[in-house]
Amino acid sequence: MRIRLPRLPLMSFTAIALVVAAAALVTEQNLQQRRADISAARTTYLLAIADTKNQLLNSLSKVTGDGTLVQNMNWKLQHSVKGNLEGKLQKGSLDQIAIISRGCNEIGHAAFNHMAQVPCPFEAPLVGHLDEVFWTTAKGTPLLALAHGLGGFEGTEIIAIGAVHLDEQWLGMHPQLALAIEQLGLQISDANGLALAEPSLDLGGAPMPTLRSTKYIDRFILTATNRNLFLSNIAFWPCLGIALGCLLIAMGRERANRLAAVRGLTDFVNWCCTLTPSSESILASSSKQENSPLNLAKKLVTHALQLKSDAIATQDQKKSALSDQVTKQEDELQKLRGRLSELAELDSLALQLQHSTSAFLKQMEQFRGETDDLTAGILTALSERGHSLRLFLDEWQQGINERGARKFIRGLAETQIMDDDGVTELDRQLGYLIAVCSEIGDVTHHARQVGQKLITQANLATKMAGLWHGLAMKTHETEPCENLQQPIDEAQTLVRLAPGLKTTKFLNPNAESLPKNLPELPRTVWVSALYHVYLALADLARSSQSGVVSRIRTEAEKSLLVIQVATQSGTDTPKRSDKQAYHLDIARAILSPFQIALTVLPALEGPYPVVLSWHNKSGKRPRANTTDLLTRVEQAPGQTRALPSANT
């Protein structure tokens, strides 16, 4: 697979190469400066070592030339010898001293802080050269030591070895060297590294403590021979060559790009000629000043854009005309929807009249029969008994007027009836009066019962007629309904008037759980729509001998009224038919202008849930529990009982 690398401009490569060359020059200057600094540090180190050697030699000569020390050593006074040695110590010039006899026996020693171990001068052949310095290392600290012989002893040879510790205190006595070591990152040790100062004496080939550098860059600086800039710099010449090569290639590419631009401009003019059919005439009418490719292309493109702009303007006019037609069609469609809603309401009125007229007429026949009974039988009985009571009271009134009330009553009480022993005329007439009053009371009670029944039938007939009138005329009730309880009850009442649906059971939700903010539509519209929904489900419930359940679910922005058949476990589930679809289509047509959706959940059989949903008018409302479904069941008109759940 061929890998395509990003193609950068050659001038960028040239600039990068020049920057690298300049960086090489700057790096070269920095390397030369470090080389000079290292050389100066090495010179300072060698001068410090030479000065330390001289001081060590002078200090050790003073020690060996002390007659008191020789006398104490001859007398073998160890404490006196140690005291004399400690008095000769001098920091930086003589840090420690040891006196050793032949056989490597130590006679005495003294040191600052600690005594570093030194080789025996009688066993190390390179130390045998007296008054010559040698190197050694004790506990990681480099030492500069010197051996000096002592005279005046009988039968033995004694050598004094003095040493100087090349530690931090020694560097403190040479501040220039300490500063150079810190800035350049150097060290005084016998470890691996580049030796910057050659030692003057080697101990059997062992590594010598000296000024060293462990940085690789110092190896390059100090080991390279000819440091001429233009001959030894490893980056300058390659970068300069790359820059010149890139510059030549860039010039060649620039020339090729210029030729390609000319060819591309010619091709562009030829393409512009194909934009419009009238391009040939435009080229023919162009003057000599406009014969440049750019001017020709500009003229051709401008002409093509003008033609396109005119075409777009024409399309905009057509679009505006079509938009006006669509708006007009939408208005007509809205009118047709309103007309369809009116037709659905009229169809609903026709169905209500069809299903309830027989019941209404039957109620009216019963009402007329009860009225005839009330006028013919009850009023006649009341008239006869009232006439008898009137005659009886007239006789009493006449007797009282003729004889006086006291004599009249006493006369009746003293008059005995021949057939009945002990019964007076007063007893007989009072019994007659009581019997007439009792008959009048019975007739009055019966008349009151008949009147109440007539009032109930009249109220039902008035309600039915009012619903029909309100749906037909649209003037009976214009105020929006604020509670669903009344429309639900009235719709169920109308359903029970249909043939075979008088005993339908309805399980309704609590009045408190019903939503308050309903869509703005009259009560008669609610009644008509709910009538068709309940009528469709009541017919299914009759086939399975079950009831119809209504549930309310209120959410933050939406309310749902779910109506379904309440089938019991173990019973056959009803199957729907075209009758249910017909009634639900009417209800949907009635409710659709008021933004109320009617949806049937997908189920070929079973509870057959129908959902009426609408958006709430106000803000957030508390969400009702979906299990709070039902609060009462109406088994028959005027009879209710509470149920524990909707599935009962």
VOGU-3710 file (C-alpha; in Angstrom, 3 decimals, decimal comma):
1> mrirlprlpl> 0,000/0,000/0,000  1,368/3,379/-0,965  1,671/5,820/1,897  0,848/9,431/1,060  2,896/11,854/3,110  1,631/15,380/3,771  3,122/17,745/1,206  4,433/20,873/2,875  5,668/23,923/0,946  9,388/23,758/0,170
11> msftaialvv> 9,847/27,268/1,520  8,809/25,877/4,882  11,559/23,239/4,621  14,011/25,983/3,690  13,000/28,058/6,686  13,282/25,028/8,980  16,745/24,193/7,632  17,929/27,765/8,130  16,574/27,769/11,672  18,403/24,512/12,391
21> aaaalvteqn> 21,630/25,989/10,942  21,269/29,050/13,143  20,606/26,791/16,121  23,777/24,865/15,250  25,783/28,101/15,305  24,339/29,063/18,673  25,006/25,562/20,023  28,574/25,753/18,737  29,110/28,994/20,612  27,689/27,476/23,795
31> lqqrradisa> 29,934/24,417/23,447  33,007/26,580/22,911  32,076/28,597/25,982  31,721/25,430/28,086  35,037/24,161/26,788  36,689/27,381/27,874  34,993/27,186/31,289  36,148/23,577/31,781  39,688/24,515/30,773  39,682/27,349/33,282
41> arttyllaia> 38,333/25,006/35,980  41,073/22,477/35,227  43,756/25,147/35,501  42,265/26,333/38,788  42,197/22,762/40,064  45,844/22,112/39,157  46,910/25,371/40,818  44,971/24,415/43,953  46,603/20,968/44,002  50,083/22,492/43,523
51> dtknqllnsl> 49,467/24,982/46,321  48,206/22,180/48,574  51,324/20,090/47,800  53,628/22,921/48,772  51,723/23,584/51,999  51,734/19,871/52,834  55,497/19,614/52,231  56,232/22,650/54,376  53,963/21,471/57,199  55,450/17,975/57,180
61> skvtgdgtlv> 59,020/19,382/57,192  58,192/21,334/60,341  56,906/18,187/61,990  59,955/16,055/61,184  62,352/18,839/62,155  60,944/19,154/65,693  63,591/17,903/68,158  61,065/17,501/70,965  59,135/15,035/68,869  62,292/13,006/68,158
71> qnmnwklqhs> 63,205/12,973/71,860  59,741/11,832/72,924  59,850/9,120/70,308  63,234/7,885/71,535  61,891/7,803/75,083  58,718/6,104/73,782  56,408/8,636/75,307  53,262/7,859/73,320  51,042/10,540/74,854  53,643/13,204/74,359
81> vkgnlegklq> 54,148/12,122/70,742  50,386/12,339/70,074  50,243/15,742/71,688  53,122/17,031/69,588  51,432/15,675/66,414  48,022/17,231/67,210  49,684/20,574/67,670  51,154/20,397/64,175  47,797/19,809/62,390  46,527/22,602/60,171
91> kgsldqiaii> 43,243/22,477/58,236  43,804/22,408/54,508  47,555/22,075/54,885  47,907/19,021/57,115  44,634/17,246/57,988  46,208/14,081/59,378  49,680/12,674/60,158  50,979/9,210/60,992  54,502/8,083/62,051  55,322/4,545/60,946
101> srgcneigha> 58,466/2,496/61,607  59,893/-0,308/59,501  57,647/-3,303/59,775  54,621/-1,004/59,336  54,314/-0,363/63,077  52,504/2,862/63,901  54,294/4,985/66,522  51,696/7,757/66,673  49,042/9,595/64,686  46,724/12,594/64,807
111> afnhmaqvpc> 43,863/13,811/62,578  40,913/16,199/62,303  37,556/14,438/62,748  38,700/10,987/61,591  41,936/9,176/60,702  41,951/7,919/57,098  43,879/4,757/56,361  47,050/5,237/54,238  49,305/2,576/52,639  52,451/1,444/54,428
121> pfeaplvghl> 55,450/3,203/52,846  57,666/0,171/53,347  55,319/-2,144/51,382  54,146/0,198/48,615  57,110/0,716/46,293  55,713/3,871/44,730  55,392/5,481/48,123  59,028/4,774/48,893  60,117/7,875/46,988  60,235/10,285/49,856
131> devfwttakg> 58,956/13,823/49,545  56,797/12,913/46,537  53,002/13,221/46,768  50,683/10,310/46,072  46,900/9,812/45,841  44,619/7,638/47,871  40,937/7,403/48,776  39,421/6,660/52,176  35,652/6,268/52,674  34,945/8,039/49,369
141> tpllalahgl> 37,013/11,129/50,247  40,077/11,777/48,034  43,397/12,308/49,884  46,609/14,037/48,811  49,414/12,403/50,871  53,224/12,816/51,241  55,885/10,593/52,903  58,897/12,211/54,661  61,719/10,427/56,477  62,842/11,226/60,082
151> ggfegteiia> 66,488/11,041/61,219  68,158/10,616/64,638  66,942/7,136/65,449  69,088/4,113/66,222  68,513/0,747/64,575  65,376/1,626/62,624  63,951/3,790/59,879  60,909/5,993/60,536  58,716/7,722/57,973  56,053/10,367/58,619
161> igavhldeqw> 53,040/10,385/56,259  50,910/13,532/56,097  47,670/13,927/54,126  45,146/16,566/53,135  41,425/15,670/52,670  40,045/17,049/49,394  36,539/17,567/50,870  34,054/20,415/51,231  36,249/22,230/53,754  39,198/22,063/51,352
171> lgmhpqlala> 36,993/23,440/48,557  35,972/26,215/50,917  39,611/27,338/51,008  39,522/27,539/47,164  36,257/29,382/46,347  36,942/29,796/42,608  37,370/26,049/42,199  34,236/25,340/44,283  32,172/27,762/42,155  33,417/26,220/38,894
181> ieqlglqisd> 32,651/22,675/40,106  29,103/23,691/41,120  28,284/25,558/37,895  29,789/22,985/35,520  28,589/19,876/37,388  32,101/18,451/37,989  33,402/16,284/40,813  36,672/15,138/42,434  36,643/11,345/42,561  38,181/8,175/41,209
191> anglalaeps> 34,874/7,008/39,659  34,289/6,479/35,974  34,299/9,659/33,996  36,434/11,879/31,858  39,552/13,018/33,739  39,992/16,744/33,268  43,355/16,993/35,160  46,012/14,288/34,775  47,498/13,019/38,093  51,255/13,338/38,670
201> ldlggapmpt> 51,580/9,907/40,236  49,875/6,562/39,654  49,516/3,853/42,311  49,868/0,597/40,480  47,395/1,533/37,769  44,537/2,192/40,236  42,092/4,990/39,323  43,262/8,283/40,758  41,058/10,865/42,468  41,079/13,831/40,142
211> lrstkyidrf> 38,710/16,423/38,604  36,224/14,495/36,478  33,063/15,022/34,375  30,429/12,323/33,715  28,476/14,281/31,034  28,588/12,941/27,497  28,679/16,451/25,992  32,009/17,097/27,743  33,473/14,023/26,074  32,501/15,516/22,712
221> iltatnrnlf> 33,898/18,919/23,626  37,219/17,774/25,087  37,989/14,770/22,854  37,307/16,447/19,458  40,462/17,744/17,845  40,116/20,561/15,285  37,273/22,773/16,632  37,043/25,073/13,601  33,379/26,144/13,205  32,844/25,594/9,504
231> lsniafwpcl> 34,792/22,327/9,386  33,745/20,431/12,533  30,112/21,498/13,076  27,985/18,391/12,351  24,720/20,276/11,776  25,597/23,493/9,976  26,674/22,194/6,580  23,902/19,534/6,192  21,228/22,057/7,128  22,682/24,646/4,772
241> gialgcllia> 22,695/22,069/1,971  19,095/21,070/2,692  18,044/24,728/2,660  19,693/25,381/-0,708  18,207/22,191/-2,185  14,727/23,083/-0,948  15,090/26,581/-2,351  15,969/25,229/-5,799  13,104/22,730/-5,691  10,722/25,477/-4,548
251> mgreranrla> 11,731/27,669/-7,466  11,097/24,780/-9,848  7,727/24,097/-8,297  6,815/27,761/-8,433  7,471/27,794/-12,150  5,441/24,592/-12,603  2,599/26,023/-10,513  2,604/29,191/-12,592  2,262/27,162/-15,781  -0,448/25,018/-14,164
261> avrgltdfvn> -2,299/28,185/-13,102  -2,282/29,437/-16,685  -3,626/26,103/-17,926  -6,198/26,014/-15,112  -7,351/29,553/-15,907  -7,806/28,590/-19,547  -9,796/25,518/-18,516  -11,872/27,681/-16,159  -12,755/30,085/-18,978  -13,743/27,136/-21,163
271> wcctltpsse> -15,935/25,804/-18,335  -17,553/29,235/-17,916  -18,464/29,133/-21,587  -20,596/26,059/-20,888  -22,686/27,760/-18,170  -25,137/29,457/-20,558  -26,076/28,902/-24,220  -25,361/32,583/-24,984  -21,664/32,407/-23,996  -20,481/32,491/-27,625
281> silassskqe> -22,278/35,784/-28,276  -20,771/37,284/-25,104  -17,260/36,282/-26,188  -17,847/37,752/-29,636  -19,048/41,077/-28,208  -16,100/41,446/-25,796  -13,580/44,220/-26,502  -9,818/43,785/-26,626  -9,462/45,156/-23,086  -11,772/42,402/-21,825
291> nsplnlakkl> -9,921/39,568/-23,577  -7,907/38,659/-20,463  -8,945/35,268/-19,066  -10,031/36,665/-15,697  -12,198/39,401/-17,234  -13,821/36,920/-19,606  -14,495/34,471/-16,792  -15,905/37,265/-14,623  -18,245/38,404/-17,407  -19,439/34,880/-18,140
301> vthalqlksd> -20,043/34,022/-14,468  -21,867/37,327/-13,892  -24,145/36,616/-16,839  -24,818/33,071/-15,596  -25,582/34,327/-12,077  -27,994/36,912/-13,475  -29,861/34,215/-15,374  -29,990/32,016/-12,276  -31,186/34,967/-10,172  -34,014/35,634/-12,617
311> aiatqdqkks> -34,952/31,952/-12,545  -34,931/31,956/-8,729  -37,152/35,062/-8,673  -39,602/33,303/-10,991  -39,581/30,233/-8,756  -40,178/32,435/-5,698  -43,242/33,933/-7,371  -44,555/30,463/-8,162  -43,789/29,365/-4,613  -45,665/32,370/-3,201
321> alsdqvtkqe> -48,665/31,592/-5,394  -48,602/27,954/-4,328  -48,263/29,015/-0,686  -51,366/31,182/-1,032  -53,206/28,241/-2,545  -52,066/25,972/0,288  -53,227/28,543/2,856  -56,603/28,746/1,149  -56,862/24,962/1,049  -55,954/24,773/4,739
331> delqklrgrl> -58,721/27,259/5,545  -61,170/25,195/3,544  -59,916/22,054/5,257  -60,453/23,685/8,639  -63,980/24,598/7,655  -64,577/21,047/6,472  -63,261/19,738/9,782  -65,705/21,987/11,607  -68,472/20,800/9,344  -67,412/17,197/9,963
341> selaeldsla> -67,550/17,844/13,695  -71,046/19,286/13,317  -72,109/16,276/11,264  -70,647/13,978/13,903  -72,616/15,818/16,571  -75,779/15,550/14,500  -75,075/11,861/13,992  -74,597/11,576/17,744  -77,923/13,316/18,304  -79,594/10,919/15,893
351> lqlqhstsaf> -78,122/7,901/17,694  -79,132/9,274/21,069  -82,649/9,851/19,809  -82,692/6,385/18,249  -81,494/4,641/21,429  -83,386/6,725/23,956  -86,624/7,669/22,190  -88,371/4,393/23,047  -87,354/4,734/26,679  -88,353/8,377/26,625
361> lkqmeqfrge> -91,768/7,579/25,138  -92,253/4,786/27,652  -91,469/7,235/30,432  -93,965/9,679/28,943  -96,678/6,953/28,737  -96,065/6,073/32,366  -96,129/9,760/33,203  -99,484/10,170/31,427  -100,927/7,063/33,116  -99,839/8,238/36,522
371> tddltagilt> -101,241/11,668/35,759  -104,612/10,171/34,712  -104,640/8,076/37,879  -103,823/11,171/39,880  -106,554/13,261/38,247  -109,238/10,571/37,866  -108,934/8,250/40,837  -107,154/10,163/43,559  -108,846/13,521/42,997  -112,316/11,851/42,739
381> alserghslr> -111,758/9,994/46,002  -110,593/13,174/47,682  -113,632/15,041/46,301  -116,120/12,431/47,575  -114,602/12,213/51,045  -114,264/15,962/51,176  -117,985/16,330/50,336  -118,966/13,818/53,045  -116,795/15,637/55,557  -118,379/18,926/54,518
391> lfldewqqgi> -121,925/17,647/55,043  -120,953/16,208/58,417  -119,419/19,490/59,526  -122,412/21,465/58,203  -124,759/19,352/60,403  -122,579/20,019/63,440  -122,444/23,706/62,582  -126,259/23,872/62,313  -126,795/22,022/65,599  -124,318/24,250/67,407
401> nergarkfir> -125,975/27,340/66,018  -129,450/26,167/67,128  -128,679/24,693/70,573  -125,234/25,927/71,408  -122,034/23,951/71,386  -122,308/22,658/74,968  -125,904/21,480/74,728  -125,325/20,050/71,241  -122,343/17,951/72,322  -124,079/16,854/75,562
411> glaetqimdd> -127,216/15,905/73,625  -125,175/13,703/71,305  -123,434/12,098/74,266  -126,732/11,333/76,052  -128,476/9,897/72,982  -128,199/6,085/73,024  -128,232/3,998/69,885  -130,796/1,289/70,100  -128,854/-1,430/68,287  -125,517/-0,997/70,086
421> dgvteldrql> -125,373/-1,176/73,828  -123,450/1,625/75,421  -122,696/3,448/72,164  -123,880/7,037/71,990  -124,578/9,198/68,989  -121,443/11,192/69,758  -119,303/8,044/69,595  -120,824/7,076/66,286  -120,326/10,490/64,679  -116,740/10,811/66,005
431> gyliavcsei> -115,917/7,355/64,583  -117,366/8,412/61,269  -115,262/11,617/61,358  -112,097/9,676/62,167  -112,744/7,183/59,357  -113,278/9,966/56,808  -110,076/11,746/57,910  -108,115/8,477/57,736  -109,368/7,842/54,206  -108,384/11,387/53,220
441> gdvthharqv> -104,882/10,800/54,728  -104,425/7,538/52,816  -105,472/9,147/49,561  -103,148/12,100/50,229  -100,167/9,793/50,969  -100,810/7,870/47,765  -101,053/11,152/45,861  -97,690/12,272/47,303  -96,000/9,019/46,181  -97,445/9,346/42,708
451> gqklitqanl> -96,346/12,990/42,609  -92,752/12,139/43,575  -92,622/9,471/40,891  -93,972/11,956/38,361  -91,350/14,518/39,427  -88,528/11,954/38,936  -89,826/11,040/35,491  -90,257/14,700/34,593  -86,687/15,523/35,700  -85,271/12,669/33,623
461> atkmaglwhg> -87,293/13,726/30,599  -86,240/17,347/31,082  -82,545/16,341/31,302  -82,759/14,215/28,162  -84,564/16,929/26,253  -82,038/19,487/27,474  -79,111/17,375/26,228  -80,728/16,920/22,836  -81,557/20,599/22,604  -78,050/21,650/23,664
471> lamkthetep> -76,399/19,381/21,096  -78,774/20,335/18,317  -78,964/24,100/18,844  -75,476/24,736/20,368  -77,099/27,421/22,552  -78,244/25,512/25,589  -74,872/25,718/27,339  -71,886/27,785/26,168  -69,837/27,921/29,374  -66,944/25,407/29,533
481> cenlqqpide> -67,400/22,426/31,805  -65,237/22,522/34,940  -65,803/19,008/36,294  -66,099/15,632/34,586  -68,369/14,107/37,225  -71,623/15,483/35,792  -70,862/14,634/32,109  -69,860/11,096/33,102  -73,085/10,569/35,079  -75,303/12,019/32,335
491> aqtlvrlapg> -73,594/9,984/29,599  -74,045/6,781/31,618  -77,695/7,682/32,224  -78,259/7,987/28,478  -76,461/4,660/27,897  -78,825/2,899/30,306  -81,757/4,118/28,188  -80,506/2,057/25,223  -82,198/-1,332/24,692  -80,591/-4,091/26,775
501> lkttkflnpn> -78,193/-1,776/28,663  -80,385/-0,757/31,600  -78,419/-2,886/34,113  -74,925/-1,937/32,895  -72,431/-1,504/35,761  -70,097/1,493/35,698  -67,035/1,806/37,955  -66,175/5,499/38,187  -63,234/7,336/39,791  -63,475/9,509/42,865
511> aeslpknlpe> -64,805/13,015/42,356  -61,729/14,380/44,196  -59,327/12,624/41,807  -60,910/14,094/38,666  -58,844/16,865/37,001  -60,005/20,430/37,544  -58,432/22,282/34,619  -60,299/20,745/31,699  -60,156/21,846/28,061  -62,627/24,588/27,266
521> lprtvwvsal> -65,620/22,794/25,761  -69,297/22,764/26,824  -70,787/20,075/29,007  -73,068/18,877/26,199  -70,023/18,078/24,024  -68,469/16,079/26,880  -71,751/14,206/27,345  -72,101/13,374/23,642  -68,494/12,156/23,296  -68,544/10,124/26,516
531> yhvylaladl> -71,943/8,717/25,548  -70,497/7,085/22,440  -67,418/5,786/24,302  -69,520/4,250/27,091  -72,072/2,947/24,598  -69,333/1,139/22,619  -67,857/-0,457/25,748  -71,213/-1,181/27,422  -72,192/-3,360/24,468  -68,941/-5,352/24,947
541> arssqsgvvs> -69,473/-5,554/28,709  -72,994/-6,947/28,216  -71,668/-9,909/26,217  -69,218/-10,823/29,012  -71,561/-9,858/31,888  -69,048/-7,383/33,302  -68,854/-3,654/33,909  -67,067/-0,644/32,467  -64,150/0,831/34,432  -62,998/4,465/34,251
551> rirteaeksl> -59,524/5,490/35,421  -57,933/8,924/35,775  -54,185/9,551/35,503  -52,921/13,110/35,984  -49,329/14,015/35,113  -47,412/17,289/35,151  -48,489/18,415/31,688  -51,048/15,847/30,577  -54,199/14,137/31,855  -55,576/10,779/30,711
561> lviqvatqsg> -59,051/9,250/31,102  -58,831/5,478/30,510  -62,121/3,595/29,961  -62,172/-0,194/29,518  -64,229/-3,329/30,076  -63,743/-4,798/33,581  -63,471/-8,479/32,801  -63,089/-10,974/35,622  -60,581/-13,798/35,720  -61,898/-17,021/34,205
571> tdtpkrsdkq> -64,513/-15,322/32,004  -64,476/-15,112/28,243  -63,080/-11,846/26,948  -65,398/-9,894/24,626  -64,459/-9,358/21,000  -65,000/-6,002/19,388  -66,803/-5,376/16,125  -67,448/-2,566/13,684  -70,075/-1,138/16,046  -67,392/-0,098/18,543
581> ayhldiarai> -65,246/1,469/15,808  -68,286/3,396/14,539  -69,093/4,910/17,945  -65,454/5,748/18,655  -65,105/7,483/15,282  -68,054/9,713/16,191  -66,540/10,504/19,600  -63,160/11,247/17,978  -64,767/13,612/15,465  -66,592/15,449/18,278
591> lspfqialtv> -63,454/15,885/20,439  -60,787/16,569/17,786  -61,626/20,312/17,360  -60,966/20,762/21,097  -57,443/19,204/21,038  -58,572/16,060/22,873  -57,057/12,855/21,502  -58,964/9,576/21,531  -56,736/6,500/21,230  -57,551/2,806/21,334
601> lpalegpypv> -54,718/0,687/22,685  -53,850/-2,216/20,363  -55,814/-5,259/21,546  -58,039/-7,437/19,397  -59,830/-8,696/22,509  -59,704/-8,247/26,254  -60,391/-5,105/28,284  -60,240/-2,961/25,105  -58,883/0,247/26,752  -59,914/3,600/25,246
611> vlswhnksgk> -57,743/6,605/26,247  -58,854/10,252/26,179  -55,817/12,542/26,647  -55,405/16,314/26,781  -52,814/18,846/27,901  -53,372/20,665/31,180  -53,936/24,406/31,038  -51,926/25,302/34,177  -48,409/24,424/35,372  -47,192/21,338/37,145
621> rpranttdll> -49,698/19,333/39,115  -49,094/16,445/41,514  -49,021/13,100/39,759  -51,836/10,777/40,723  -51,194/7,200/41,700  -52,079/4,917/38,807  -53,514/2,352/41,233  -56,039/4,908/42,551  -58,513/3,844/39,942  -61,944/3,500/41,336
631> trveqapgqt> -64,032/4,650/44,249  -67,547/3,533/43,544  -69,638/1,252/41,360  -73,171/2,087/40,253  -75,092/-1,146/39,970  -78,460/0,399/39,183  -79,855/3,925/39,082  -79,739/5,385/42,596  -77,646/2,539/44,142  -73,864/2,771/44,776
641> ralpsant> -71,305/0,837/46,794  -67,532/1,184/47,328  -65,091/-1,286/45,786  -61,513/-2,075/46,915  -60,038/-2,098/43,373  -60,906/-1,832/39,715  -60,642/-5,565/39,120  -63,393/-6,470/41,568
//
